[in-house]
Amino acid sequence: MELMELENFLKEYGFNDKEAKVYLALLQSGRATVMDIANRAQIKRPTAYIILDDLMRRGFIDLLPHKGKTSYIAKSPKILLSYLEKKESLAQNYIPQLMAMFSEQKEKPKVMYFEGEEASKKVFDDSIEEGKDVMALFGVKEMFGTVGDKFTRDYVNSRIKNEIKAKVIVPESEEALEYKKRDKNEMRETRFIDSKKFPFKGEVMIYGNKVVIISLNGPDSFGLIIQNDQFSQTMKSVFTFMWENLK
C-alpha cells in the first residue's frame, strides 16, 4: 500500500494532512527526535512540536527520554480501532436520542412566506425545484394578470422540461376555455368549476409534501409555502374529492 493511501486513510479517520504525515513519519522511524520527524514529514520544526503535543494528548504517541534527548514513539496503530469502537459505542447510546429529536422536528410544519409581486414567482420556482406533479386551484384570468404571460409560459416550459404533470381546477371562463385547449401540449388536465358559485381569487398548489397559498393581487400579493406531510396529504384528499366530482 502506498504512503499516500495511508495518509488518505488517516485523514478519513480524522487526522489533518500534517498530522497524518507526522504520525506516519514516526511509525517509520520507530523512535525519533523532533528534528528527525520534521525532516521526514517535510514540515517546519515548530509545527512538528505543536502536532506532536496534540497527538500525544490524543493518545496516539508517547514521549520518551533517551540519552539526554527527548524523543517520541508511536503507539500501536491498533489504538485506532479502539477509538473507533468507543465512537461506535457512543453512537449507539446517543443516536436514538438524536433520532427522537429529528422525528419531533420533522413533524413540525416548515413555513416560508414571500411578499410582493415576486412572491408568486418564487413559489412557482419552488414547485419546479421540488420536481413533483402538481395539483392546483386558481382563477386563470387572475393568475395571468399577476405573474404575466411571459412568466407563465416560462413556468409551463420548465414544468414540461422537468416532466412535471399538472391537474388544475379553475372557474369556467373564456380565458379558462382557451387555457384548457393547450392541455395536451402542456402536460396538464383541466377541469372546470362554476365561476359564480366558486370564484377563485387566489391560488392553492399542492406538490410533494408542500401546500402553497398565493394571493393574486399585484403588488400586494403574497405567497405561503407550508411543508408538512399530514397537511399536504389532507389537501390532496380534498383536491381529489373535488376532481372526481367534476367533468
Secondary structure, DSSP 4 states (H G I P E B T S, - for coil): --HHHHHHHHHHHT--HHHHHHHHHHHHHSEE-HHHHHHHHT--HHHHHHHHHHHHHTTSEEEEEETTEEEEEEPPTHHHHHHHHHHHHHHHHHHHHHHHHHHHHHHSPEEEEEESTTHHHHHHHHHHHHT--EEEEE-HHHHHHHH-HHHHHHHHHHHHHTT--EEEEEE--HHHHHHHHTTTTTTEEEEEE-TTT----EEEEEETTEEEEEE--GGG-EEEEEE-HHHHHHHHHHHHHHHHT--
